[in-house]
Amino acid sequence: MAMSKDYYDVLGVSRDADADEIKKAYRKLAMKYHPDQNKDDKTAEAKFKEVNEAYDVLKDDDKRAAYDRFGAAAFDGSMGGAGGPGGFGGGGFGGGNFSDIFEDMFGDFMGGGMRGGGRNQARRGSDLQYTMEITLEEAYKGTETTIKVPLNDVCDSCEGSGSEPGTSSENCPTCDGIGRVRMQQGFFTIERTCSTCGGAGKVISNPCKKCRGTGRVHREKTLKVNIPKGIDDGQRIRLAGEGEAGVRGGPAGDLYVLIAVKPHKFFKRDGANLRCRVPIPMTTAVLGGDIEVPTISGSRSKVKIPSGTQTGQQMRLKEKGMSLVRSDSYGDMYIEIFVEVPVNLNRKEQDMIKKLEEQIGGKAAKKHSPESSGFVSKMKELWSDLTE
């Protein structure tokens, strides 16, 4: 095999040409020097083979890298190689790469290449997704429910065959059951999908009246779904074989149930933990006391509020959070305290607050309200710096 020529020059591309440029140049030259287009030019066939040799090397990243580094020596056997690139021999085409080159030239024309075979094989049905809304309580406990899913299911009249009960499909007379037909173009043999049977290899002379020969009918299917405890928003449950029915006896697809957990009026989920905001009266925050809070399990928990509790303080209730999937463990529940200031006070109540303010304000403020008094001191220092 002659390999002395520069393959980049053969295709008329630069050494930094990308794959699309190389393929475009190859197609143009292959069509130009095709023997069928140059029956009176004996040099065209040699040029055509030379173009194919160049393209076979440059279209493959590994072969191209070897060629760029070692040149022709990478393929002539002097470096321990196994002959020419991709199995090209002396003056003809090797069987190994002929179909690759054929697909590169006519892949679009054939609509998918010649190695895919006929389409008479059974095909798997499509996967489906169904969004299911559940409450946070249902996610905590787990539940079992039913859903109704619209889909294409196997026709119960013809059992998916597409033929009227008591009859059967026959081999396509055009392709004789293969699903593809061949056409000769010069020394090329082109295979295309049979237009009569659409690649199925079979024709239905007496189609099923219920599904009109498709083998599938559209209906609403009722399914039972088990929701495991601890499931989170956005997770999916796979129901194998509950998707759309397959074609020509192929297996059904799967159904994926996407879980959407509704917002809760009291709790916010944080992984396995739950968080909630609990308002308490100012008097409870000052004096301390006990409060009761609900839990996701439906019970109540008593929480001790220490005197002097401030807004934003958090308290943890161990193992009062969400259940975990496939586990007997639970997350925690966190309570964030919000101290509520009294509103709508009458004159007498306001006077009482003023008397209290006189007692704990002034010099005593540093003791009773350390944060606010410290903040005032910092502001005074800032003003002093600004006025200097």
C-alpha positions as CSV (number, residue, x, y, z in Angstrom):
1,M,0.0,0.0,0.0
2,A,1.4,3.3,-1.0
3,M,1.5,5.7,1.9
4,S,4.2,8.1,0.9
5,K,1.9,11.0,0.3
6,D,0.8,13.5,2.9
7,Y,-2.8,12.6,3.8
8,Y,-3.6,16.2,4.7
9,D,-2.5,17.3,1.2
10,V,-4.5,14.4,-0.3
11,L,-7.7,15.8,1.4
12,G,-6.7,19.4,0.9
13,V,-7.0,20.3,4.6
14,S,-4.6,21.9,7.1
15,R,-2.9,19.9,9.8
16,D,-5.1,21.6,12.5
17,A,-8.4,20.9,10.6
18,D,-11.2,19.6,12.8
19,A,-13.2,16.4,12.3
20,D,-16.0,18.3,10.4
21,E,-13.6,19.9,8.0
22,I,-11.9,16.6,7.3
23,K,-15.3,14.8,6.7
24,K,-16.6,17.6,4.4
25,A,-13.4,17.5,2.3
26,Y,-13.5,13.7,2.1
27,R,-17.1,13.6,0.9
28,K,-16.5,16.2,-1.7
29,L,-13.4,14.3,-3.1
30,A,-15.1,10.9,-2.8
31,M,-18.0,12.0,-4.9
32,K,-15.6,13.7,-7.4
33,Y,-13.4,10.6,-8.0
34,H,-16.1,8.0,-7.6
35,P,-15.5,5.4,-10.4
36,D,-19.2,5.5,-11.4
37,Q,-18.7,9.2,-12.1
38,N,-15.4,8.7,-14.0
39,K,-15.9,5.5,-16.1
40,D,-13.5,6.6,-18.8
41,D,-10.8,7.9,-16.4
42,K,-8.7,5.0,-15.1
43,T,-6.8,7.2,-12.7
44,A,-10.0,8.2,-10.9
45,E,-10.3,4.8,-9.1
46,A,-6.7,5.0,-7.8
47,K,-7.4,8.6,-6.6
48,F,-10.6,7.4,-5.0
49,K,-8.7,4.7,-3.0
50,E,-6.1,7.3,-2.0
51,V,-8.7,9.6,-0.7
52,N,-10.3,6.8,1.3
53,E,-6.9,5.8,2.7
54,A,-6.3,9.3,3.9
55,Y,-9.7,9.7,5.4
56,D,-9.6,6.4,7.2
57,V,-6.5,7.6,9.1
58,L,-7.5,11.2,9.7
59,K,-11.0,10.5,10.9
60,D,-9.7,8.3,13.7
61,D,-8.2,10.2,16.6
62,D,-5.8,7.5,17.6
63,K,-4.6,6.8,14.0
64,R,-4.3,10.5,13.3
65,A,-2.2,11.0,16.4
66,A,0.1,8.2,15.4
67,Y,0.4,9.5,11.8
68,D,1.1,13.0,13.1
69,R,3.9,11.7,15.2
70,F,5.5,8.9,13.1
71,G,4.1,9.5,9.6
72,A,3.8,6.5,7.3
73,A,6.0,4.4,9.6
74,A,3.1,4.1,12.0
75,F,1.3,1.9,9.6
76,D,3.8,0.2,7.3
77,G,4.7,-2.5,9.8
78,S,8.2,-1.1,10.6
79,M,7.0,-0.1,14.1
80,G,5.3,-3.4,14.9
81,G,2.0,-2.4,13.4
82,A,-0.4,-4.8,11.8
83,G,-0.4,-3.6,8.2
84,G,-2.0,-0.6,6.8
85,P,-4.6,1.7,8.5
86,G,-7.8,0.0,9.3
87,G,-7.2,-3.1,7.2
88,F,-6.7,-1.6,3.7
89,G,-4.7,-4.0,1.6
90,G,-2.6,-3.7,-1.6
91,G,-4.9,-2.2,-4.2
92,G,-8.4,-2.9,-2.9
93,F,-10.7,-2.4,0.1
94,G,-10.4,-4.6,3.3
95,G,-13.6,-5.8,4.7
96,G,-13.1,-4.3,8.1
97,N,-13.6,-0.6,7.2
98,F,-15.6,-0.7,4.0
99,S,-18.9,-0.2,5.9
100,D,-17.5,2.7,7.9
101,I,-16.5,4.6,4.8
102,F,-19.8,3.6,3.1
103,E,-21.7,5.1,6.1
104,D,-19.6,8.3,6.1
105,M,-20.6,8.8,2.4
106,F,-24.2,7.7,2.4
107,G,-25.3,7.7,6.1
108,D,-27.8,10.6,5.6
109,F,-29.2,9.0,2.5
110,M,-29.7,5.7,4.2
111,G,-31.2,7.2,7.3
112,G,-29.1,5.5,9.9
113,G,-26.4,3.4,8.2
114,M,-26.4,-0.2,7.1
115,R,-25.2,-1.8,10.3
116,G,-28.4,-1.2,12.2
117,G,-30.1,-4.1,10.4
118,G,-33.9,-4.2,9.8
119,R,-36.4,-2.7,12.2
120,N,-38.4,-5.9,12.5
121,Q,-37.1,-6.5,16.0
122,A,-39.4,-6.0,19.0
123,R,-39.0,-2.6,20.6
124,R,-39.2,-1.7,24.3
125,G,-42.0,0.7,25.3
126,S,-41.4,4.2,26.4
127,D,-40.7,5.1,30.0
128,L,-43.2,7.4,31.7
129,Q,-43.2,9.8,34.6
130,Y,-46.0,10.6,36.9
131,T,-45.9,13.4,39.6
132,M,-47.5,12.6,42.9
133,E,-48.2,15.1,45.6
134,I,-48.0,13.9,49.2
135,T,-48.1,15.6,52.6
136,L,-45.2,15.8,55.0
137,E,-47.0,13.5,57.3
138,E,-47.3,10.9,54.6
139,A,-43.6,11.2,53.8
140,Y,-42.9,10.7,57.5
141,K,-45.0,7.6,58.0
142,G,-45.0,6.2,54.5
143,T,-48.3,5.3,52.8
144,E,-49.9,3.1,50.1
145,T,-52.1,4.7,47.5
146,T,-53.4,4.2,44.0
147,I,-52.8,6.4,40.9
148,K,-54.4,6.5,37.5
149,V,-52.0,6.9,34.6
150,P,-53.0,7.5,30.9
151,L,-50.8,5.4,28.6
152,N,-50.6,3.2,25.6
153,D,-51.2,-0.3,26.8
154,V,-51.4,-3.7,25.1
155,C,-54.6,-4.2,23.2
156,D,-56.6,-6.8,25.0
157,S,-58.4,-7.8,21.9
158,C,-55.4,-8.9,19.7
159,E,-53.0,-9.2,22.6
160,G,-50.6,-6.8,20.9
161,S,-50.3,-8.6,17.6
162,G,-52.2,-5.9,15.7
163,S,-54.2,-8.6,13.8
164,E,-57.9,-9.4,14.2
165,P,-58.3,-12.3,16.6
166,G,-58.1,-15.6,14.7
167,T,-55.8,-14.2,12.0
168,S,-52.1,-13.5,11.9
169,S,-49.6,-11.2,10.1
170,E,-47.8,-12.4,7.0
171,N,-44.3,-11.9,5.6
172,C,-44.0,-8.7,3.6
173,P,-44.0,-9.6,-0.1
174,T,-41.6,-6.7,-0.9
175,C,-38.8,-7.6,1.5
176,D,-39.7,-11.2,2.1
177,G,-39.8,-10.6,5.9
178,I,-36.4,-9.0,6.2
179,G,-37.6,-5.5,6.7
180,R,-35.0,-4.0,4.3
181,V,-34.6,-3.9,0.6
182,R,-31.3,-3.7,-1.4
183,M,-30.5,-1.4,-4.3
184,Q,-27.4,-1.6,-6.5
185,Q,-25.5,1.5,-7.3
186,G,-22.3,0.8,-9.3
187,F,-20.2,-1.6,-7.1
188,F,-22.1,-0.4,-4.0
189,T,-25.1,-2.2,-2.5
190,I,-27.4,0.1,-0.6
191,E,-29.9,-1.2,2.0
192,R,-32.9,0.8,2.9
193,T,-35.9,0.3,5.1
194,C,-38.7,-1.4,3.3
195,S,-41.4,1.1,2.4
196,T,-44.2,-1.5,2.3
197,C,-43.9,-2.8,5.9
198,G,-41.9,0.1,7.4
199,G,-39.1,-2.2,8.5
200,A,-41.4,-4.6,10.4
201,G,-41.0,-7.5,8.0
202,K,-44.6,-8.3,8.4
203,V,-47.9,-6.9,7.0
204,I,-51.3,-7.1,8.5
205,S,-54.0,-8.0,6.0
206,N,-56.8,-8.0,8.6
207,P,-56.0,-5.4,11.3
208,C,-57.6,-5.5,14.7
209,K,-60.7,-3.4,14.8
210,K,-60.1,-2.2,18.4
211,C,-56.5,-0.9,18.0
212,R,-56.5,-0.5,14.1
213,G,-53.5,-2.8,13.8
214,T,-51.2,-0.9,16.1
215,G,-51.3,-3.5,18.9
216,R,-51.8,-0.8,21.5
217,V,-54.7,1.1,22.9
218,H,-54.8,4.3,24.9
219,R,-56.4,3.9,28.3
220,E,-56.2,4.9,31.9
221,K,-54.4,2.4,34.1
222,T,-54.9,2.1,37.8
223,L,-51.7,1.3,39.8
224,K,-50.9,0.8,43.4
225,V,-47.9,2.7,44.7
226,N,-46.1,2.1,48.0
227,I,-44.5,5.3,49.4
228,P,-41.6,4.4,51.8
229,K,-41.3,6.4,55.0
230,G,-38.7,9.1,54.9
231,I,-39.0,9.8,51.2
232,D,-38.0,13.3,50.2
233,D,-39.2,15.9,47.7
234,G,-37.9,15.2,44.2
235,Q,-37.1,11.5,44.7
236,R,-38.6,8.9,42.3
237,I,-40.1,5.5,42.7
238,R,-39.6,3.1,39.8
239,L,-42.4,0.7,38.8
240,A,-40.8,-1.7,36.5
241,G,-42.8,-2.7,33.4
242,E,-45.6,-0.3,34.1
243,G,-44.7,2.2,31.4
244,E,-46.0,2.1,27.8
245,A,-46.5,-1.2,26.1
246,G,-43.7,-2.4,23.8
247,V,-44.0,-2.7,20.0
248,R,-44.2,-6.0,18.2
249,G,-44.1,-8.0,21.4
250,G,-41.3,-5.9,23.0
251,P,-41.2,-5.4,26.8
252,A,-43.1,-2.5,28.4
253,G,-41.2,0.5,29.6
254,D,-41.0,1.6,33.3
255,L,-43.1,4.2,35.2
256,Y,-41.3,6.6,37.4
257,V,-43.4,8.2,40.2
258,L,-41.9,11.7,41.0
259,I,-42.6,12.7,44.6
260,A,-43.6,16.3,45.3
261,V,-44.0,17.0,49.1
262,K,-46.5,19.8,49.8
263,P,-45.3,22.7,52.0
264,H,-46.3,22.3,55.6
265,K,-48.0,25.0,57.6
266,F,-45.7,24.5,60.7
267,F,-42.6,22.5,59.8
268,K,-39.8,23.1,57.3
269,R,-37.8,20.1,56.3
270,D,-34.0,20.2,56.3
271,G,-32.8,16.8,55.2
272,A,-33.7,14.4,58.1
273,N,-34.3,17.4,60.5
274,L,-37.4,19.5,60.9
275,R,-37.4,23.2,61.9
276,C,-40.2,25.4,63.2
277,R,-40.6,28.9,64.5
278,V,-42.4,29.1,67.9
279,P,-43.7,32.5,69.3
280,I,-43.7,32.9,73.1
281,P,-45.0,35.7,75.2
282,M,-42.6,38.3,76.5
283,T,-43.4,37.3,80.1
284,T,-42.4,33.6,79.4
285,A,-39.2,34.8,77.8
286,V,-38.4,36.9,80.9
287,L,-39.5,34.6,83.6
288,G,-39.1,31.2,81.9
289,G,-41.7,28.5,81.7
290,D,-43.0,25.5,79.8
291,I,-44.6,25.3,76.4
292,E,-46.0,22.5,74.3
293,V,-45.2,22.1,70.6
294,P,-46.7,19.6,68.1
295,T,-44.5,17.0,66.4
296,I,-44.7,15.4,63.0
297,S,-45.8,12.1,64.5
298,G,-49.0,13.7,65.7
299,S,-48.0,13.9,69.4
300,R,-47.0,16.8,71.6
301,S,-43.7,17.6,73.3
302,K,-43.1,19.8,76.4
303,V,-40.3,22.3,76.0
304,K,-38.7,24.1,79.0
305,I,-38.0,27.8,78.3
306,P,-35.2,29.2,80.5
307,S,-35.6,32.7,81.9
308,G,-34.0,35.4,79.7
309,T,-34.6,33.5,76.4
310,Q,-34.0,35.7,73.4
311,T,-35.5,35.8,69.9
312,G,-33.6,33.5,67.6
313,Q,-32.5,31.0,70.2
314,Q,-32.8,27.4,69.1
315,M,-33.8,24.3,71.1
316,R,-33.3,20.7,69.9
317,L,-35.7,17.9,70.4
318,K,-33.7,14.7,69.7
319,E,-35.2,12.2,67.3
320,K,-38.4,14.2,66.8
321,G,-37.6,14.9,63.1
322,M,-38.2,12.9,59.9
323,S,-37.9,9.2,59.6
324,L,-35.0,7.9,57.4
325,V,-35.6,5.7,54.3
326,R,-34.8,2.0,55.0
327,S,-33.8,2.8,58.6
328,D,-35.2,2.9,62.1
329,S,-33.4,6.2,62.9
330,Y,-35.0,9.7,63.0
331,G,-33.7,13.2,62.6
332,D,-34.1,16.0,65.1
333,M,-36.5,18.8,65.5
334,Y,-35.2,22.3,66.1
335,I,-37.4,25.1,67.6
336,E,-36.5,28.7,66.9
337,I,-37.9,31.0,69.5
338,F,-39.6,34.3,68.6
339,V,-40.3,36.6,71.6
340,E,-43.6,38.4,70.9
341,V,-43.9,42.0,72.2
342,P,-47.3,42.8,73.7
343,V,-49.6,44.9,71.5
344,N,-52.9,46.7,72.0
345,L,-52.1,47.7,75.6
346,N,-54.5,49.9,77.5
347,R,-53.4,53.0,79.5
348,K,-53.1,51.0,82.8
349,E,-51.0,48.3,81.2
350,Q,-48.8,50.9,79.5
351,D,-48.2,52.6,82.9
352,M,-47.1,49.3,84.4
353,I,-44.6,48.8,81.6
354,K,-43.3,52.3,82.1
355,K,-42.8,51.6,85.8
356,L,-40.9,48.4,84.9
357,E,-38.8,50.3,82.5
358,E,-37.9,52.8,85.2
359,Q,-36.8,50.0,87.4
360,I,-34.7,48.0,84.9
361,G,-33.6,50.9,82.8
362,G,-30.9,53.6,83.3
363,K,-27.9,52.3,85.2
364,A,-29.5,48.9,85.7
365,A,-29.8,48.4,81.9
366,K,-26.3,47.0,81.7
367,K,-27.3,44.2,83.9
368,H,-30.8,43.5,82.5
369,S,-30.2,44.4,78.8
370,P,-26.5,43.8,78.1
371,E,-26.9,43.6,74.3
372,S,-28.9,46.8,73.8
373,S,-26.8,48.8,76.3
374,G,-23.6,47.6,74.6
375,F,-25.0,48.6,71.3
376,V,-25.8,52.1,72.6
377,S,-22.2,52.4,73.8
378,K,-20.8,51.4,70.5
379,M,-23.0,54.0,68.7
380,K,-21.8,56.8,71.0
381,E,-18.2,55.8,70.3
382,L,-18.9,55.9,66.5
383,W,-20.5,59.4,66.8
384,S,-17.5,60.7,68.8
385,D,-15.1,59.5,66.1
386,L,-17.2,61.1,63.4
387,T,-17.3,64.5,65.1
388,E,-13.6,64.7,65.9
